[in-house]
């Protein structure tokens, strides 16, 4: 089996946004995602959520075009009002037909 180039889009956000972010990701055509509870702190403002510094990490494997769409949509709809980051990493996958 050949390795195929894809992107891993990672979103780290306030937990309250997870459902909305998943809806956005799915609406753009992503076929799956993984959500993890994480904890951390960055250079931005302190979290005002129920548990300080509690975050969720949402990961999506996507082709380059979909990754760009996801990142642009999240930036447009969330960056102005919420504390979150989004980034993409180059990855290689086997069984690319799953994505």
N, C-alpha and C positions, 0 to 999 in steps of 0.2 A: 504494500500500500504506500502511496506517495503522501508526503506531507504537503499540505496546501496552506498558503499564507492567508491569515485572517487577522482581525483585530479583537482585542479584549477591551471592551469599554467598561470602565470602573466608575461608579458613582458612589460618593460617600456623602450622606445627608442626614438630616434630622429624621428620626423614625416616623414622625407624623406624615412625612411625604412619601413613604414607601408605596402605598396603594396608588397614589396619583402618578408617581414615576413609572410604576409597572404598567399602568394604563397607557401612558405616553409611549413607552417602549413597544408594547404590543401593537398599538395603533399604527406604528411605523413599519411593522412587519417582522419584528424579532420573533423567533420561534421558541425562545426560552430564556431563562435568567436564573441566577442564584442570588439569594439574599442571606447575608450573615450579620449578626449583631457584633458591632465592634466598639471600641472605646479609644478615644484619643483627643488630642488637642492640637490646634494649629495656630497660625499667626493672626487669625481672624478674631472676631468678637467671641466671648464666652457663650456657650449654649444656654438658652433659657428654658430648655425642655424640662420634663419631670425629673430626669436623671441627668445631671450635668455631664457633658462630654460624651454621653451615649449617642452612638451613631449606627446607621445601617450601611452596609456595603452591598451594592447591587452590581453584579457582573453579568455582562452580555457578550457572547461570542457572535461576531457579525463580520460580513465582508466589509471592505473599506468604505464603500458608498453608504451602506446602512449605518456604519459607525459614525460617519460624518453627519448624517441626518439626525441620529440620536443626540449627538453632542450639541448640534446647532439648536435643536428643539428645546433641549433642557436649558441651554444658555438663554434662549429667548423667553422662556416661560417661568424660569425659577431664579435666575441669578440676582435679579433686582430686589427680591423680597425674602430670600431664604439663604441660610448658611449651608452651602454644599460645594463640592468640587466634582469635576468629571475629567477623566483622562483616558487615553487609549494607548494600548501597548501592542506591539507586533507579536503575534504568536503563530505557531504552525499547528494544524490539527490533522488528525487522521479521521476518516469517516466524515469528510466534509459535507456529504449529502445530508447530514443531520441538521445542518445549519442553513 
